[in-house]
Amino acid sequence: MAELSPLAPSSFPIMPVINGLSFGTAATAMKYQGRDDLMLMLADEGSVFAGCFTTSKTASAPVHLSRHGIASGAARAVITNAGNANAFTGMRGEQAIMAYRDIFASALNIAPEGLLIASTGVIGEVLEADFILKMKDKILNQLGHSSWKEAAEAIRTTDTFAKGATTKVSVSGQTVTINGIAKGSGMIAPDMATMLAYIGTDAAISQNCLQTLLARASDKSFNAITVDSDTSTSDSVYLVATGHADITQITDPDSSEAAAFFDGLIAVMTDLAQQIVRDGEGAQKFVTIHVTGAKDAAEAKKIGLAVGNSPLVKTAIAGEDANWGRIVMAVGKSGAEADRDKLQIKIGGYLVAENGAAVEAFDERPIALHMQGPEVDIGIDIGLGSGTATIWTCDLTHGYITINGDYRS
Amino acid sequence: MAELSPLAPSSFPIMPVINGLSFGTAATAMKYQGRDDLMLMLADEGSVFAGCFTTSKTASAPVHLSRHGIASGAARAVITNAGNANAFTGMRGEQAIMAYRDIFASALNIAPEGLLIASTGVIGEVLEADFILKMKDKILNQLGHSSWKEAAEAIRTTDTFAKGATTKVSVSGQTVTINGIAKGSGMIAPDMATMLAYIGTDAAISQNCLQTLLARASDKSFNAITVDSDTSTSDSVYLVATGHADITQITDPDSSEAAAFFDGLIAVMTDLAQQIVRDGEGAQKFVTIHVTGAKDAAEAKKIGLAVGNSPLVKTAIAGEDANWGRIVMAVGKSGAEADRDKLQIKIGGYLVAENGAAVEAFDERPIALHMQGPEVDIGIDIGLGSGTATIWTCDLTHGYITINGDYRS
């Protein structure tokens, strides 16, 4: 069992109930022994689902089915297993899903395409449906009795801690609750795939509006983190709105009601995304890269990701070296517009380079102290426009190589 | 001093003289002690230069000046120093170059812009021109007396071995010689920047034609290797044709004479590029990724580079694990067109996956043996078109982290 990440939060948050949303968990023993590894999330009739999925061209069968299920408008539940991603398993992988999906959907009294599928774990091994099928009665009896925390525990693979976040926002004078859980510790761990997230709210929101808000929030949260630049074949984010809160249904993503909800949504999703980085394989430092002055927001993000994915920047941070030369190099290779002589770089808030060169005779001591801490802040001003972006990543350490390269020995 | 890479070639090749091209080397003691670190390459009047440079938006002052020098048509010589890249040094860096360029050009009796500049080493420290200036008489006296091998030794930074390659080809019945030397061991080593290459030939070729052939050959050699996906601010490849061979000047890059010359050029450049990968920081395995069946050549290269840059693929190779699931993941994230169910993956020539799933019951033993060797071959057929590409890379090991992250301790 992996040691708890040194960057883990102190505890799992206390999560309020979301009316209209229930969980059940069970232990299949498919791969893990002595722990739950199957999680069912069911939403009341009238709930609305949105989803964002991996951009991988080799996405897994569960991703294809979930995309279809959300598009159908019939989505009511998600069943998730940990230990086998059922990815790149061809026709047999899809047959395995068909062997349990319709039976569970029927037992839940929902349409077959209304049961979404998520699987995380080994790639390339066909899932044995029997492990899931034999837990049907148990997990159905458990529905409504499992907590958000138990659901978060059941979906873990190489995660060293369960991830949850919660917030309340006021929409039209009424309180709306937003909860979320997630798993993920590298973009792909040793044979363990996937970032998965489940967000639930009692807000009343139309499906189109919910999907728009989820896509916008994903762009600034789960799509703004990077552990190792690798993209899983199974990444999925689900957002369900049960509509139990006493508000008029939000239908316009640009309304003030949507903006109020979005504030809470982005807070929960950013919290979860940052927890995934804090659980990055071998991570010893949590790194925030704040890019300003780029030509536009897309260019700012491109620069932030180039810096956050650079092995040379990430190893320098592991070595506690304020190596701004490597940051300049990464800005240069990003492909975004940049002018060497307009760049300004700060580390821990201290200016280290501007106007195309190092700041003359700066005091290295406070910067060295900052680099020795567990949280490293890099500020990059491009000096060309008003585009900004924030990216979160972690350092690249011997621990990453050990987890991903030495696991056979 | 770093240990010799386990993937190093057995010896430096015997390099014939290229008529019309001479070298001088000297020791400035700017950074390294007890070794030459300054190299001057001079070509006879009538010689023609071509160059390919980093695509970095934060390219160094030497790169800007060399680009300009080649475009001017006046290029006759390159002066190179190892130990300080003079990159991201702003106005003071350019002033440092101006303090020695014109003096050397005048002593060589060539136009100032005819002296190209290359610098490799620490980023962000202003070069002290005095170190170079004081060696003027010594290096001019040495001109014509230094060998290709001595020139290759003088430009080393973190390289664990000097890199050279040579070949002869027949053009219109006459023998043409092509020699090359290079340095580079990571895209950027700890504070040591840069891949540099110098290729010389006695062929007679017009400048436009030479530039076209160099760009085509770079695309399939130096631009087809990756150690850590990072791009230096100083990468430069110089190609000089002295015209001393007894052939009619080649002016059409699509002529049969140009094709004959190109065969030799690509052989020398591929050899040098592969030596840089073999000297990759911490490299224990040399990896060839051969992509076929992509939509076109550009898509094939995109896929090959995504696989070659994937930390998860590279750590799996370090761990001697035939982890084809990670290869599928990297193909999927490349952005190139791919169909999960048409992919075919071979490792060491053995088929491991096809039609969207693992080959059933394949014999793992010969594949495990292949993974244990120092040369790993990955074959990826996309099954969509006729685009092919070959990419060379190395594994990602604890040695890379030590070199790039632990150097302060």
Interface residues (C-beta under 8 A of the other chain):
Chain A: T54 T55 S56 K57 T58 A59 A87 F88 T89 G90 M91 R92 G93 V122 I123 G124 E125 V126 G186 M187 I188 D191 A193 D228 S229 D230 T231 S232 T233 N309 S310 P311 L312 T315 A316 A318 G319 E320 D321 N323 W324 G325 R326 V328 M329 A330 V331 G332 K333 S334 G335 A336 E337 A338 D339 R340 D341 L343 A353 N355 G356 A357 A358 D395 L396 T397 H398 Y400 I401 T402 N404 G405 D406 Y407 R408 S409
Chain B: T54 T55 S56 K57 T58 A59 A87 F88 T89 G90 M91 R92 G93 V122 I123 G124 E125 V126 G186 M187 I188 D191 A193 D228 S229 D230 T231 S232 T233 N309 S310 P311 L312 T315 A316 A318 G319 E320 D321 N323 W324 G325 R326 V328 M329 A330 V331 G332 K333 S334 G335 A336 E337 A338 D339 R340 D341 L343 A353 N355 G356 A357 A358 D395 L396 T397 H398 Y400 I401 T402 N404 G405 D406 Y407 R408 S409
